[in-house]
Amino acid sequence: MAGVYIHIPYCRQACRYCDFHFVVSVWQKKELLPFILKEIEERNSYLGNEEIKTIYFGGGTPSVMEIGDLNAIIESIYRFYKVSPEAEFSFEANPEDLKSSYLKDLRKTGINRLSIGIQSFQDSDLELMHRIHNGKQAEESVKFAQDNGFENISIDLIYGIPRQESGSWEKNLDTAFNMGVQHFSAYHLTYEEGTIFDHWRKKGRINTITEEESLKQFKTLINKAAEHSFEHYEISNFALKGFESQHNKSYWEQKKYLGIGPSAHSYDLKSRRWNVRNNNKYMEAMHSGREYFETEILTPENRYNEFIMTSLRTTMGVNSLKIKEQFGEERAKFFTSKIQKFADSGHVTIEHDIYKLSIDGIFIADHVIEGVFI
């Protein structure tokens, strides 16, 4: 199974927490389209003719694109790649873009999974984060999508927002579960270097919530999800049975994927490649025939670390026998010796050679993962 990711690097305005690559010059999106199409064609051998099982439009905000331009990209993928008839076809969108007419046309493109960037249903949270939509539009976007035939809908939510209390977070979750979505991703707010929130935090304009409150919100999330039959299948992802994100699972399961567009990443099991994080440099380099990407050949240590990082993030956990099989007995012994202290502290559970993060372990996942890296 292989996947294709298309990065649409445009947003109508900048959110105060975001450090993804995007520009707000939405009117320039037509200028980028020929280069997206060119890269799709030029890289058709990258996946070794493997069948494409997932296609994912991310960003940025893909829903700023016009339907005709989306169709041109989709037609190009089908022309140069072998796409499975059952392919999961995901599309990220913001609530303010999801009018009924747009959704109706979006369905005709073949897109069968929507990922809606709601973040919160509370107007105070949305205003603080500098989101364009309000809570009412967030709820309406899901209903409009359902009314127009989308039966696989995911929403994004953020917790740990400054001044957000557990009661407010619980209201967000209750609203989400009452809407009949099949999947949601919930991320704790992080203060990425260079973002407005990071600047405000350093200046004392906003304060981070306490660790105790963060843990309380996280446990509320897990409990509420379980009450509504959502499986917590990855640290930040929850799904009803059969509605897990197949595209994201391919990342965690070390499958091949091709990334198209500025800043997009690709992986062919042997190396990683990432495009320049600048729209103009991407287009100029491609136009002149120069390289617009960098490549890293993965060492056995790199591949071990990536296997640990992606596996420990999921409910499948890490099987030490697989480490021995793929990386040798020495690596397996290294892993089991390093992770034992986290098992002793209750942050990791062990059952039949399978190591998984406990609930407390999930909350400090990065620390645990770094602790078993080479």
TAHU-V529615 format. One record per residue. RES is the residue in one letter. SS is DSSP state (A for helix, B for strand, O for the rest). PSI is psi in radians with two decimals (none if undefined). OMEGA is omega in whole degrees, -180 to 180 (none if undefined). Layout:
((RES/SS/PSI/OMEGA) (RES/SS/PSI/OMEGA))
This chain:
((M/O/2.35/178) (A/B/2.79/-179) (G/B/2.77/175) (V/B/2.29/178) (Y/B/2.27/178) (I/B/2.09/-180) (H/B/2.10/177) (I/B/1.78/-168) (P/O/0.86/-180) (Y/B/2.44/173) (C/O/2.66/-180) (R/O/-0.52/173) (Q/O/2.86/-176) (A/O/2.22/172) (C/O/2.60/-170) (R/O/-0.19/-178) (Y/O/-0.16/-165) (C/O/2.35/173) (D/O/0.29/174) (F/O/2.80/179) (H/O/2.13/175) (F/O/2.86/170) (V/B/2.78/180) (V/O/0.15/178) (S/O/1.16/-174) (V/A/-0.54/-178) (W/A/-0.25/-179) (Q/A/0.03/-173) (K/A/-0.52/178) (K/A/-0.56/-179) (E/A/-0.57/-177) (L/A/-0.50/-172) (L/A/-0.84/-179) (P/A/-0.54/-179) (F/A/-0.60/172) (I/A/-0.82/-179) (L/A/-0.66/179) (K/A/-0.74/180) (E/A/-0.68/177) (I/A/-0.79/-179) (E/A/-0.79/-174) (E/A/-0.44/-173) (R/O/0.41/-174) (N/O/-0.16/178) (S/O/-0.08/-172) (Y/O/-0.64/-176) (L/O/0.12/176) (G/O/0.59/179) (N/O/0.33/175) (E/O/2.60/179) (E/O/2.38/179) (I/B/2.08/-180) (K/B/-0.32/179) (T/B/2.45/173) (I/B/2.34/-174) (Y/B/2.11/172) (F/B/2.02/179) (G/B/-3.12/-177) (G/B/-2.71/22) (G/O/-2.84/-179) (T/O/1.62/180) (P/A/-0.48/-176) (S/A/0.01/171) (V/A/-0.20/-177) (M/O/2.55/175) (E/O/2.63/-176) (I/A/-0.70/180) (G/A/-0.68/179) (D/A/-0.65/175) (L/A/-0.76/180) (N/A/-0.66/180) (A/A/-0.71/179) (I/A/-0.79/-179) (I/A/-0.77/179) (E/A/-0.64/179) (S/A/-0.71/178) (I/A/-0.79/-180) (Y/A/-0.50/-179) (R/A/-0.68/-172) (F/A/-0.06/-179) (Y/O/2.74/177) (K/O/1.85/-175) (V/B/2.27/179) (S/B/2.45/176) (P/B/-0.40/180) (E/B/0.35/-175) (A/B/2.42/171) (E/B/2.24/-173) (F/B/1.65/-172) (S/B/2.63/-176) (F/B/2.06/177) (E/B/2.44/-177) (A/B/2.69/172) (N/O/2.58/-175) (P/A/-0.68/-176) (E/A/-0.31/-180) (D/A/-0.25/-169) (L/O/1.20/171) (K/O/2.75/-176) (S/A/-0.72/-178) (S/A/-0.71/180) (Y/A/-0.74/180) (L/A/-0.67/179) (K/A/-0.78/179) (D/A/-0.59/180) (L/A/-0.69/178) (R/A/-0.62/-177) (K/A/-0.32/-180) (T/O/-0.30/-176) (G/O/-0.10/176) (I/O/2.23/-175) (N/O/0.08/179) (R/B/2.22/178) (L/B/2.41/172) (S/B/1.88/-171) (I/B/2.17/-178) (G/B/1.35/-178) (I/B/-0.86/179) (Q/B/-0.76/176) (S/O/2.66/173) (F/O/0.00/-178) (Q/O/2.18/-177) (D/A/-0.64/-179) (S/A/-0.70/177) (D/A/-0.80/-176) (L/A/-0.71/178) (E/A/-0.74/179) (L/A/-0.72/-179) (M/A/-0.17/-180) (H/O/0.72/173) (R/O/2.63/-179) (I/O/-0.70/-174) (H/O/2.89/173) (N/O/3.13/-176) (G/A/-0.69/-179) (K/A/-0.76/178) (Q/A/-0.61/178) (A/A/-0.83/179) (E/A/-0.72/-179) (E/A/-0.63/-177) (S/A/-0.67/179) (V/A/-0.77/180) (K/A/-0.74/178) (F/A/-0.73/180) (A/A/-0.76/178) (Q/A/-0.73/-180) (D/A/-0.43/-179) (N/O/0.35/168) (G/O/0.08/178) (F/O/2.14/-177) (E/O/0.06/177) (N/O/1.62/-174) (I/B/2.27/175) (S/B/2.57/173) (I/B/2.62/175) (D/B/2.40/175) (L/B/2.65/177) (I/B/2.36/174) (Y/B/3.01/-176) (G/O/0.35/-180) (I/O/2.44/178) (P/O/2.38/179) (R/O/0.04/177) (Q/O/2.19/179) (E/O/2.91/-177) (S/A/-0.65/-180) (G/A/-0.69/179) (S/A/-0.74/178) (W/A/-0.68/179) (E/A/-0.65/177) (K/A/-0.71/177) (N/A/-0.79/-179) (L/A/-0.76/179) (D/A/-0.73/178) (T/A/-0.78/-179) (A/A/-0.83/-177) (F/A/-0.49/180) (N/A/-0.12/-177) (M/O/-0.17/177) (G/O/0.52/175) (V/O/2.82/-176) (Q/O/-0.26/-173) (H/B/2.57/168) (F/B/2.65/175) (S/B/2.31/-178) (A/B/2.10/-175) (Y/B/2.38/172) (H/B/2.34/179) (L/O/2.27/174) (T/O/2.59/-178) (Y/O/1.49/-176) (E/O/2.44/-179) (E/O/2.28/176) (G/O/-0.17/179) (T/O/2.84/179) (I/A/-0.75/179) (F/A/-0.68/179) (D/A/-0.73/178) (H/A/-0.80/180) (W/A/-0.70/-180) (R/A/-0.76/-179) (K/A/-0.53/180) (K/A/-0.09/-180) (G/O/0.24/-180) (R/O/-0.55/173) (I/O/2.70/180) (N/O/2.46/176) (T/O/2.62/176) (I/O/2.80/-177) (T/O/2.77/177) (E/A/-0.64/179) (E/A/-0.74/179) (E/A/-0.68/177) (S/A/-0.81/180) (L/A/-0.66/178) (K/A/-0.78/179) (Q/A/-0.68/180) (F/A/-0.75/180) (K/A/-0.59/174) (T/A/-0.74/178) (L/A/-0.86/-178) (I/A/-0.77/-178) (N/A/-0.77/179) (K/A/-0.72/180) (A/A/-0.78/180) (A/A/-0.69/179) (E/A/-0.51/-177) (H/O/0.33/174) (S/O/0.48/174) (F/O/2.24/178) (E/B/2.30/177) (H/B/1.51/-168) (Y/B/-0.16/175) (E/B/2.75/-171) (I/O/-0.79/-174) (S/O/0.15/-171) (N/B/2.41/-176) (F/B/2.42/-177) (A/B/2.58/166) (L/O/2.72/-177) (K/O/2.22/178) (G/O/-0.04/-177) (F/O/0.39/176) (E/O/2.61/177) (S/O/1.88/-179) (Q/A/-0.58/-180) (H/A/-0.85/-180) (N/A/-0.60/177) (K/A/-0.57/179) (S/A/-0.57/175) (Y/A/-0.84/-175) (W/A/-0.41/-179) (E/O/0.24/175) (Q/O/0.77/175) (K/O/2.83/178) (K/B/2.53/171) (Y/B/2.65/-179) (L/B/2.23/178) (G/B/2.26/-178) (I/B/2.36/176) (G/O/2.92/-180) (P/O/2.30/178) (S/O/-0.04/-178) (A/O/2.52/-179) (H/B/2.61/178) (S/B/2.75/-178) (Y/B/2.23/-179) (D/O/0.40/-179) (L/O/-0.37/-179) (K/O/-0.48/-176) (S/B/2.85/172) (R/B/2.55/180) (R/B/2.40/179) (W/B/2.39/-179) (N/B/2.72/-179) (V/O/2.45/-176) (R/O/0.97/-179) (N/O/2.11/-175) (N/A/-0.84/-177) (N/A/-0.74/179) (K/A/-0.64/177) (Y/A/-0.87/-177) (M/A/-0.74/-179) (E/A/-0.77/-179) (A/A/-0.75/180) (M/A/-0.67/-180) (H/A/-0.65/-177) (S/A/-0.01/179) (G/O/0.21/177) (R/O/2.86/179) (E/O/2.40/-180) (Y/O/0.38/-174) (F/B/2.91/171) (E/B/2.71/-178) (T/B/2.48/175) (E/B/2.09/174) (I/B/2.19/-174) (L/O/2.27/175) (T/O/2.90/175) (P/A/-0.62/179) (E/A/-0.73/177) (N/A/-0.82/-176) (R/A/-0.64/175) (Y/A/-0.86/-178) (N/A/-0.71/-180) (E/A/-0.66/178) (F/A/-0.77/179) (I/A/-0.84/-175) (M/A/-0.82/-176) (T/A/-0.64/-177) (S/A/-0.73/-178) (L/A/-0.37/179) (R/O/-0.28/-175) (T/B/2.90/178) (T/O/-0.21/176) (M/O/-0.51/179) (G/O/-2.88/-180) (V/B/2.20/175) (N/B/2.00/-177) (S/A/-0.45/177) (L/A/-0.57/176) (K/A/-0.62/177) (I/A/-0.79/179) (K/A/-0.74/-178) (E/A/-0.73/-174) (Q/A/-0.54/-172) (F/A/-0.06/176) (G/O/2.82/-175) (E/A/-0.63/-179) (E/A/-0.73/179) (R/A/-0.67/180) (A/A/-0.73/179) (K/A/-0.67/178) (F/A/-0.80/-179) (F/A/-0.89/-176) (T/A/-0.57/179) (S/A/-0.69/-178) (K/A/-0.61/-174) (I/A/-0.20/-176) (Q/A/-0.64/-178) (K/A/-0.53/178) (F/A/-0.51/173) (A/A/-0.72/180) (D/A/-0.55/-178) (S/O/-0.06/178) (G/O/0.15/-179) (H/O/-0.20/179) (V/B/2.45/174) (T/B/2.63/-180) (I/B/2.25/177) (E/B/2.05/178) (H/O/0.92/177) (D/O/0.15/179) (I/B/2.21/-176) (Y/B/2.17/-179) (K/B/2.65/174) (L/B/2.38/171) (S/O/3.09/178) (I/A/-0.79/177) (D/A/-0.58/179) (G/A/-0.64/178) (I/A/-0.65/-177) (F/A/-0.42/176) (I/O/0.64/-174) (A/A/-0.77/-177) (D/A/-0.68/179) (H/A/-0.74/180) (V/A/-0.82/-178) (I/A/-0.79/179) (E/A/-0.52/-179) (G/A/-0.28/179) (V/O/0.14/175) (F/O/2.67/169) (I/O/none/none))
